[in-house]
């Protein structure tokens, strides 16, 4: 469904930038716990803007690599690709899968927020329960980069 949404927004609105947030992989919780969201991007500039917005709002991100070397994780002998990679580099292979739906020339970022959307106990930014993680971050990004 997420790759359908990425495709739809590009075809329908001819956007230059796509940012998606999803609780995509449990592997992200293994990698980062509940302290950072995972960031994947085909644009260093967009990644830097998101990292800065995360620092400013205390909704921290950690950038992961995307490269052709990881494509082998989603190769399939019987299909164009498979949508589930092996256990190792699970979050990266999921992002590699999504990236295949991003059109040339479109800046894209995927935030895997699996470990950040629920707090088992109160923290400095949110109470116990649903956190709303990403709202402050995206609000700051839009205010800093796209308004006025």
Secondary structure as UniProt FT lines:
FT   HELIX           2..13
FT   STRAND          17..22
FT   HELIX           26..32
FT   TURN            33..34
FT   STRAND          37..41
FT   HELIX           44..57
FT   STRAND          61..63
FT   HELIX           68..74
FT   TURN            88..89
FT   HELIX           90..99
FT   TURN            100..101
FT   TURN            104..105
FT   STRAND          107..112
FT   TURN            114..116
FT   STRAND          118..119
FT   STRAND          129..130
FT   TURN            133..134
FT   HELIX           135..145
//
